[in-house]
Amino acid sequence: MKSSTQISAKSLGLYLAVCFSLLSVLLTLILLVVIDVTVTKQAKASIGGNLAELAHQMSYRLDRAMFERYREVQLMADRIGRDGKPVSGPENRRMLDALQRTYPNYAWIGATDEQGKVLVATRGVLENADVSARPWFQNAKNNLHVGDVHEAKMLAKLLSNNTGEPLRFVDIAFPYGGLDGTTRGVLAAHLSWVWALDIQRSIMEPVDAARKLDALILSADNIVLLGPPGLQGQKLELDSLKKLQLGTNSFNTERLLDDHEYLVGISRGNGYDSYPGLGWKVLVRERLEDAYLPVKHLQMQVLWIGIAVASLFSLLGWRVARIVTRPLKVLSRSAQQLEAGQPVKIDVIKAAYTEVNTLSGSLNSLIGNLQQKEADLKDLNATLENRVDQRTVELKQALESVRDNENRINTIIETAQGAFIGVNFEGRITDWNTQAEKMLGWRREDILGQPLDTLVPERFKATISKTMQVFANTGSANFINTHLERLVLTNDGRELPVEIRIGLINTPKLKFFSAFLHDISERKQVERMKNEFISTASHELRTPLTAIYGALSLVNSGLVGELSPDAKELIGISYRSAERLVRLLNDILDVEKIESRSMTYERVVQPVLPLLEQSIRATQAYADQYQVRFELVCESGQDAQAKVDADRVIQVVVNLLSNAAKFSPAGGAEVTVRLQRLPGFARVSVTDSGCGIPESFRSRVFDRFAQADASDQRQKGGTGLGLSICKSIIEAHEGQIDFVSEAGKGSEFYFDLPLATPG
């Protein structure tokens, strides 16, 4: 026995040592693989991100430089011809020559008359020539002010060219007008494509000293405008170009026309300020083996470190295994004596870890507890019968209480004012009270057990069946504990509008839907009459009122002649009153559409910032009446996009801006419009410095026809429908609207729109 025990102990130690060593090696290898994958991924992402950032910098510099030239030509077009002097005069020639000297990349600048004849040009080139057939002349007259890169045509032989390559230009052209504001001709500038090469060199040369990088500029249709000679003029068909979105940058691995794999950073221009952009794309490429060379060095370092760590852990595992097995030998011998029935008292072993100490003490306690448990078991058997009798009495009392509760619930349901219907999960009717008989005409004994479809009009049966199927598959439903308005069939075939509140009982023993029904046919009739009246009255009033408003607008503007001061004041009062009535009718029609659920929304994914800018422009004239100015602050939402109906969102913002201007103190007050990008949504807020909203009125701010008080309403004007309409529009966009206000210090109204990924 002693020999067998020693062999087993030695085998356990060996097994533990081997297992510890293998586990150490395995865990070390896993950690090394994880570290290698993570670090490699991060390193590759960092290298690719660096290329994408270089592409973005170059794309930004191109758009910024084009904006500066775009703005220069536009400003010059605004000035030329305005002084009443001939466009072909020496002053204009000196101005064009001065601009060309200031920025030599202007290869040619000239002004034409309305028929396309060149009146004045830098250094006299092409003067008196007919350029009416040139695309830049036609585009300028059609409000297209920038043309993409092209080779020189008429100027190819007239301008010097020391580059050894064909002259290429980017055209910028704007129409100009005379003193009377009519178009008199076109001012155009041919920007030499050499400036793009200068931008490329300024960005790439500092980096290219350490890395072999190439930068390519592509047109909107992926033609290489600037790049290595073998690629220039070629069209690139790359997956990453097809997926590239406007104003974004990314990186990817691509195989280009030379059949080499490259790591490519890509960015697409988004224009700059008023310059709309030409859709140019910038690619910065590096041979894949050169780009990932630092990653290979890093992988080798990680491998050698892993081998060293695995060896160290194996030695530690062998040592720990020997320490663990030593005290277990003592416990093993004591357990064998206990198995043989010998009286044993195990001494507490002083081991290096607490588990062995605890185990030896627990074995001693176990022996004493076995004897104590045997005595306790005899006592428990003696009292078990008494406990069974006591539990039987308690169970009878519980059953009686359940019956009483069931009778009470049945009485409550039976005497309820509304109709009650119970439906099991198979869609069959299980409960039907007296009010249900009176409302729907079926007797209880005739309807119980019938399918729920019996009460549903034929056109809705498929929807009910689908809803029950979804509940059976998912165990959840969105109609639970909500007020629903539905049509049900009576026994005589009539469709009765009812309001339903459905509850769910889902316990191991009870599984059914409970529904309380209330007849709302009279209420529906009243609502229908009200809506018909409002709709008819609003539409009948809108046509004559629009005509009156238009006529008053013409008279008030002075187009029909000067009026006496008294008449002008009366016309002004009438004009403002008609304007308020038009707004009131529009608000009433919007409310009627919202109530009838006929309001339509054409939602598309688009940036939020341009909508705010358009709203401010639309409201500024109104704010000028109160000497209020708007300030747009974009903290973190310049690129925030949402799926919205642009007109409806502008309607909301204009309403908030109008309210803020109206209730701000006159004389230089400022209203702040702020756009923020928060987690998951974009927030638009409008803050004024007015009198604030009284505490007693805050719960009714978004109610229809709600006003803070009558005197303020008479002073400021308004229908009381605007904020209610705003709330409905924002909620239809799956957003929310709210406000913060402090009496005497102004108010901040804000709404949140869910962010959307551009697609």
Summary of the structure (lengths in Angstrom):
residues: 759
radius of gyration: 42.1
end to end distance: 78.3
largest distance: 129.6
contacts: 2188
relative contact order: 0.05
helix: 52%
strand: 21%
